[in-house]
Amino acid sequence: MYDLVYWWPMQTSWTLFTLFGIPVRANLSVGLLVLYLFASVGDVVLGLFLAVALLVSIVLHELAHSVVAMAFGGRVRDITLQLMGGCAAITRMPPKPWQECLMAVAGPVCSLLLAGIAWLLAVTLTTEQAIGYDILGRVVTVMQPNVWLAVAALLNLGLACFNLVPAFPMDGGRVLRSLLQTAGGMTKVRATEIAVAVGRGFAVLWAFMSVLAFLGIRLPAPEALPGAAAYLWNIVFGSGGLLLLCIAYMIWVSGKRELDFVRAETYYGGWR
């Protein structure tokens, strides 16, 4: 995720540490994300694990974006953890569309690698789980993947898949804009206009899903879908709630803001 910076008289972010010369900061709103996770799982220990695993995964996801951007001449001011995940403040984007495409996919690729590593460890470090009793009353057990590591794998898989949704300015939306420029031969302004329109379509859909969720209505995955496809369906279409509503609002506002910037950059040489 990428965003512009606004002046605010009260300090709301604090630097935690620095990686590759990039300050990693925590916004005050990240506390709401942690509380949301605790409320979702209803277990203090699992909620704490999910919070730590998610924040570490987000930092590495945004760091992958940042490192690739800097490799192509981009500038990164900082990485900020916040309510809607993370934001790499890239003050100068890579100049060519294919470079922006590589920068955009770097985050999801990193998340997929983390998911693969976590799952490999989960099936290696198995745990014994009781499933019932035999006719003699003895406990019957089976070896299951390590639950904590399996959860970490699913977290990163979900992070990668959700960010690849073509909802500009999310990663998938930036890939879409890059493809419209390189394969479609469009100008940056026209490609951005289309990407923003697609992103707003997803924003409206997610806002509608969030309203349904508040009413207790969910959109279950079709029964014909296999397990992996059903999981992806639930990520994109079945996870309505307050957090998704905030993301929908962010997509609507940030997409319009970046479109205005691209138009100004193209027609006037930048903001005046």
Secondary structure, 3 states (H helix, E strand, C coil): CCCCCCCCCCCCEEEEEEECCEEEEEECCHHHHHHHHHHHHCCHHHHHHHHHHHHHHHHHHHHHHHHHHHHCCCEEEEEEEECCEEEEEEEECCCCHHHHHHHHHHHHHHHHHHHHHHHHHHHHCCEEEEEEECCCCCEEEEEECCHHHHHHHHHHHHHHHHHCCCCCCCHHHHHHHHHHHHCCCCCHHHHHHHHHHHHHHHHHHHHHHHHHHHCCCCCCCCCCCCHHHHHHHHHHCCCCCHHHHHHHHHHHHHHHHHHHHHHHHHHHCCCC
